[in-house]
């Protein structure tokens, strides 16, 4: 008589995560298709208005730029003109400081998630020299990118290099703990992607308007009103 196979807690959780991931992937695909189809309808219905707004907006921007340059030139001709940059520099430095702090936090978060997946200590059989070397090389690359502070490069390396090599299929068969960690990260990314889609205004329209076509009417009225205002502002330069 064959004894029933025993599963560890990590194995059970890994199997559960796999089922949840499949459901999340299906949900994400469904939402994306729903939004994409509605975007196509919007572009088709509003094509002429969007083109006209684009042309008039660019014309208005050029007009405003020309007026600013004219005023600045008039100031330069004045006797008491003095160029001041302190306020601009101060505001710029404050903005840069805030952006840098956010950048550092994002770097730390992604680095911590990535390093736990590829560190040489994660290799199941420490006698497998080639796998340890590969893990060490990936970790070294990750550390260099992290030290350079390039958030975009780190994000790309994590999602497109690390996760493509350290996927659930690449994890040793009996290493359920590591497999669970990888699957947890995948589930988290899917949940974040779905949340972002659900926070979009088009998703709100599709799921909360009694008739989504009412939004097309609102949008057309909005564009027509904007076109009217832009035409008035650019009347003298057209």
C-alpha positions as CSV (number, residue, x, y, z in Angstrom):
1,X,0.0,0.0,0.0
2,X,1.4,3.4,-1.1
3,X,1.7,5.9,1.7
4,X,0.0,9.3,1.1
5,X,2.5,12.0,0.1
6,X,3.1,14.6,2.8
7,X,3.4,18.2,1.9
8,X,5.2,20.9,3.8
9,X,3.5,24.1,4.8
10,X,5.6,26.0,2.2
11,X,4.6,23.5,-0.5
12,X,0.9,23.9,0.3
13,X,1.3,27.7,0.3
14,X,3.2,27.6,-3.0
15,X,0.4,25.6,-4.6
16,X,-2.2,28.0,-3.2
17,X,-0.2,30.9,-4.6
18,X,0.0,29.4,-8.0
19,X,-3.8,29.1,-8.2
20,X,-4.2,32.7,-7.0
21,X,-1.7,33.9,-9.6
22,X,-3.6,32.2,-12.4
23,X,-6.8,33.9,-11.3
24,X,-5.0,37.3,-11.0
25,X,-3.5,37.0,-14.5
26,X,-6.9,36.2,-15.9
27,X,-8.4,39.2,-14.1
28,X,-5.6,41.5,-15.2
29,X,-6.1,40.4,-18.9
30,X,-9.8,40.9,-18.6
31,X,-9.5,44.4,-17.3
32,X,-6.8,45.4,-19.8
33,X,-9.0,44.2,-22.7
34,X,-12.0,46.0,-21.3
35,X,-10.1,49.3,-21.0
36,X,-8.3,48.9,-24.4
37,X,-11.6,48.4,-26.2
38,X,-13.1,51.5,-24.6
39,X,-10.0,53.5,-25.5
40,X,-10.4,52.5,-29.1
41,X,-14.1,53.7,-29.0
42,X,-13.0,57.0,-27.5
43,X,-10.3,57.6,-30.1
44,X,-12.6,56.8,-32.9
45,X,-15.4,59.0,-31.6
46,X,-13.2,61.9,-30.6
47,X,-10.5,61.8,-33.4
48,X,-11.4,65.1,-35.0
49,X,-11.8,67.0,-31.7
50,X,-8.5,65.6,-30.3
51,X,-6.6,66.6,-33.5
52,X,-8.0,70.1,-33.4
53,X,-7.2,70.6,-29.6
54,X,-3.7,69.4,-30.3
55,X,-3.1,71.9,-33.1
56,X,-4.6,74.8,-31.2
57,X,-2.8,73.9,-27.9
58,X,0.6,73.9,-29.7
59,X,-0.3,77.3,-31.3
60,X,-1.3,78.7,-28.0
61,X,1.9,77.5,-26.3
62,X,4.0,79.1,-29.0
63,X,2.0,82.4,-28.6
64,X,2.6,82.4,-24.8
65,X,6.3,81.7,-25.2
66,X,6.6,84.6,-27.7
67,X,4.8,86.9,-25.2
68,X,7.1,85.9,-22.4
69,X,10.2,86.5,-24.5
70,X,8.9,89.9,-25.5
71,X,8.2,91.0,-21.9
72,X,11.7,89.7,-20.9
73,X,13.3,91.7,-23.7
74,X,11.4,94.8,-22.6
75,X,12.7,94.3,-19.0
76,X,16.2,93.9,-20.2
77,X,16.1,97.3,-21.9
78,X,15.0,99.0,-18.6
79,X,17.5,100.8,-16.4
80,X,16.8,98.9,-13.2
81,X,16.8,95.4,-14.7
82,X,18.7,92.8,-12.6
83,X,18.6,89.1,-13.3
84,X,17.5,87.1,-10.2
85,X,17.8,83.3,-9.9
86,X,17.8,82.7,-6.2
87,X,14.1,81.9,-5.9
88,X,14.1,79.6,-8.9
89,X,17.2,77.8,-7.6
90,X,15.7,77.5,-4.1
91,X,12.5,76.0,-5.5
92,X,14.4,73.7,-7.8
93,X,16.6,72.4,-4.9
94,X,13.6,71.7,-2.7
95,X,12.0,69.7,-5.5
96,X,15.2,67.8,-6.2
97,X,15.6,67.0,-2.4
98,X,12.1,65.5,-2.3
99,X,12.6,63.5,-5.5
100,X,15.9,62.2,-4.2
101,X,14.3,61.0,-1.0
102,X,11.6,59.1,-2.8
103,X,14.2,57.7,-5.2
104,X,16.2,56.3,-2.3
105,X,13.2,54.7,-0.7
106,X,12.2,53.0,-4.0
107,X,15.8,51.8,-4.5
108,X,15.9,50.2,-1.1
109,X,12.6,48.5,-1.5
110,X,13.4,47.0,-4.9
111,X,17.0,46.0,-3.8
112,X,15.7,44.2,-0.7
113,X,13.1,42.3,-2.7
114,X,15.7,41.3,-5.4
115,X,18.6,40.3,-3.2
116,X,16.6,37.8,-1.2
117,X,15.9,35.9,-4.4
118,X,19.4,35.7,-5.8
119,X,21.9,35.6,-3.0
120,X,24.3,32.7,-3.2
121,X,23.1,31.4,0.2
122,X,19.8,30.7,-1.6
123,X,21.3,27.9,-3.7
124,X,19.9,24.7,-2.3
125,X,23.0,22.5,-2.9
126,X,26.1,24.5,-1.8
127,X,28.3,22.0,-3.7
128,X,26.8,23.3,-7.1
129,X,29.7,25.6,-7.9
130,X,28.1,26.9,-11.2
131,X,24.8,27.9,-9.6
132,X,26.6,29.6,-6.7
133,X,28.8,31.5,-9.2
134,X,25.8,32.6,-11.2
135,X,24.0,33.8,-8.0
136,X,27.2,35.6,-6.9
137,X,27.5,37.3,-10.3
138,X,23.8,38.4,-10.3
139,X,24.3,39.7,-6.7
140,X,27.4,41.7,-7.7
141,X,25.6,43.3,-10.6
142,X,22.6,44.1,-8.4
143,X,24.9,45.7,-5.8
144,X,26.7,47.8,-8.4
145,X,23.4,49.1,-9.8
146,X,22.1,49.8,-6.3
147,X,25.3,51.8,-5.4
148,X,25.0,53.8,-8.6
149,X,21.5,54.9,-7.5
150,X,19.9,54.4,-10.9
151,X,16.2,53.5,-10.1
152,X,15.2,52.9,-13.7
153,X,18.2,50.5,-14.3
154,X,17.6,48.7,-11.0
155,X,13.9,48.2,-11.8
156,X,14.7,46.9,-15.2
157,X,17.4,44.5,-13.8
158,X,15.0,43.2,-11.2
159,X,12.0,42.6,-13.4
160,X,13.7,41.6,-16.7
161,X,16.9,39.9,-15.6
162,X,16.5,38.5,-12.1
163,X,12.9,37.4,-12.3
164,X,13.4,35.9,-15.7
165,X,16.3,33.7,-14.4
166,X,14.9,33.1,-10.9
167,X,11.4,32.1,-11.8
168,X,9.3,29.4,-10.1
169,X,10.4,26.9,-12.8
170,X,14.0,27.6,-12.0
171,X,13.7,26.9,-8.3
172,X,14.9,23.4,-7.2
173,X,12.0,21.0,-7.1
174,X,12.0,20.6,-3.3
175,X,12.9,24.1,-2.4
176,X,9.3,25.1,-1.5
177,X,10.3,28.1,0.6
178,X,12.2,29.9,-2.2
179,X,9.4,28.9,-4.6
180,X,6.9,30.5,-2.3
181,X,8.9,33.7,-2.0
182,X,9.2,34.0,-5.8
183,X,5.5,33.3,-6.2
184,X,4.6,35.8,-3.5
185,X,6.6,38.5,-5.4
186,X,4.8,37.6,-8.6
187,X,1.4,37.8,-6.9
188,X,2.3,41.1,-5.4
189,X,3.3,42.6,-8.8
190,X,0.0,41.4,-10.3
191,X,-2.0,42.8,-7.4
192,X,-0.3,46.2,-7.9
193,X,-0.8,46.1,-11.6
194,X,-4.5,45.4,-11.1
195,X,-4.9,48.1,-8.5
196,X,-3.4,50.6,-10.9
197,X,-5.8,49.6,-13.7
198,X,-8.8,49.8,-11.3
199,X,-7.7,53.3,-10.2
200,X,-7.8,54.5,-13.7
201,X,-10.7,56.8,-14.6
202,X,-11.7,54.7,-17.6
203,X,-12.2,51.7,-15.3
204,X,-14.3,53.9,-13.1
205,X,-16.5,54.9,-16.0
206,X,-16.9,51.4,-17.3
207,X,-17.9,50.1,-13.9
208,X,-19.8,52.9,-12.3
209,X,-21.6,54.7,-15.1
210,X,-25.1,53.4,-15.9
211,X,-24.3,53.8,-19.5
212,X,-20.6,54.4,-20.5
213,X,-21.7,56.1,-23.7
214,X,-22.7,59.0,-21.4
215,X,-19.0,59.6,-20.8
216,X,-18.5,59.9,-24.6
217,X,-21.1,62.7,-24.6
218,X,-19.4,64.4,-21.6
219,X,-16.0,64.1,-23.3
220,X,-17.3,65.5,-26.6
221,X,-18.8,68.5,-24.8
222,X,-15.5,69.0,-22.9
223,X,-13.5,69.0,-26.1
224,X,-15.9,71.4,-27.9
225,X,-15.7,73.8,-25.0
226,X,-11.9,73.6,-24.9
227,X,-11.7,74.1,-28.7
228,X,-14.0,77.2,-28.3
229,X,-11.7,78.7,-25.7
230,X,-8.5,77.9,-27.6
231,X,-9.9,79.5,-30.8
232,X,-10.7,82.6,-28.8
233,X,-7.2,82.8,-27.4
234,X,-5.5,82.2,-30.7
235,X,-7.9,84.3,-32.9
236,X,-5.3,87.1,-33.5
237,X,-2.5,84.7,-34.5
238,X,-4.3,82.4,-36.8
